[in-house]
Amino acid sequence: MPGVDPLKACLQEYRRRTPASRRIHARARKFLPGGNTRSVVYFSPYPFVMARGRGCWIYDVDGNRYLDFVNNYTSSVHGHAHPRIVAAIKEQLERGWTCAAAIESQHRLAEIICRRFRSVERIRFCNSGTEANMMAIRAARAYTGRDKILKMEGGYHGSYPEVEISARPRPELAGEAESPLSLPDSPGIPKGVAREVLVAPFNNAEAAERIIRQNRRELAAVIVEPMLGIAGQIPPRPGYLQFLREITEANDVLLIFDEVMTARLAVGGAQEFFGVTSDVTTFGKIIGGDLPAGAFGGREEVMELFSPERREFIHHAGTFNGNALAMVAGMATLKLLNATAIDRINRMGEYLAQELKKIFAEADVAARVTGAGSLRHVHFTRGEVVDYRSAMAADEIAARVFFFSLLNEGIFISPRGMFCISTPMERRTADRLVEEAGKIVGVLKSLSKR
Ligand SMILES: Cc1ncc(COP(=O)(O)O)c(C=O)c1O
């Protein structure tokens, strides 16, 4: 309709469909700041409130149902309430789920992960991806006796000071693209932290080499997501990860792969998918079967620093580390996520990406679809997306219109454009997304500025 602001129209329809969510959010604001306890799930004017989920569907408190392409930011690889995972959790519940002793399922899940990820010789469990990265960095510092780390601009490794440096900086404040400044992402991060964290643009081998060489005497580790995730599923350029592997080895610096998101790309994770291994790898999301769990593991000589059988060791406690519910849910999840299942969701991700590219190209919408395997992202920009800054060049209004238009038709992707495949999805699930996207390409084209 000429003269109608597409975003306003989408928001009006969203409000009309979600009055109970709106009421609950208003009440929640009295007790939770902004009605929220997990920044990433908030979007304005208010997020819908989920009532339940089953398979690839979720249902909100207003009775709307959505095809869930967010999958709890990729952790729900088998969708919701998968019967085998439910059975594993129920069986454990009957027997109790935590105690201050070793639990056999910890050993079993550790063995499963070590056998899948060939660079992981020893592993430890914690409660989240954030904690896993915290401890992996600690291990690298203890092992090398150095303090600094190098991370990528736009690289997300969780929410604690050391990694909340330049995960989402404002590009206009972040300095030269080749030599990004180390900027705290939010208030409360001590100034000294930024001095210990160096930042490089993703996919830029020369910049990484320069920074590593200049700082080699103080640098403990390079931490990188093999595919930049929250920044927009940006794959590594051919040879980039291999280069990081070689340059870190040559300079005696540890390489940490954050596989919290990418572990689902192959049986052996992104390191198998892209054919490059790390010294230390961090995990979260799928490895605890969608219950709170994280893990970090790697070369025996690094990980043995945690052994309490040593006279001096890295202290790593945690009341809920390796809790039995997450361990059995993780085992059930990884058992289901075999090579056949992974191949199927990866192929579906590829199919969906190709179909979306086709409809955007035919309608001349300024859009790029990035990602690999089952992990994908739509960026509304004409330029190639290879790093954080090229992703930030995308049009935010177009992304918001795309998000709300799909949401109003019962399709849930992330507000910034991320979508991923879960195993209960079928070809027709992917086709629904393409069909709905096809209905709004005209509007998206009218918003395409670049
Ligand atoms: C690549 C990556 N690392 C770390 C994290 C943090 O994990 P958690 O939210 O479990 O702390 C995330 C979360 O999305 C992530 O995507």
The ligand as a Gaussian input file, in Angstrom:
#p B3LYP/6-31G(d) Opt

LIG

0 1
 C       30.301000     -18.482000      19.893000
 C       29.747000     -18.313000      21.266000
 N       30.573000     -18.369000      22.311000
 C       30.117000     -18.241000      23.572000
 C       28.785000     -18.039000      23.829000
 C       28.309000     -17.886000      25.248000
 O       27.669000     -19.037000      25.647000
 P       26.617000     -18.979000      26.877000
 O       25.488000     -18.147000      26.420000
 O       26.281000     -20.418000      27.122000
 O       27.354000     -18.383000      28.027000
 C       27.877000     -17.988000      22.762000
 C       26.434000     -17.763000      23.004000
 O       25.663000     -17.512000      22.128000
 C       28.372000     -18.114000      21.453000
 O       27.555000     -18.049000      20.391000

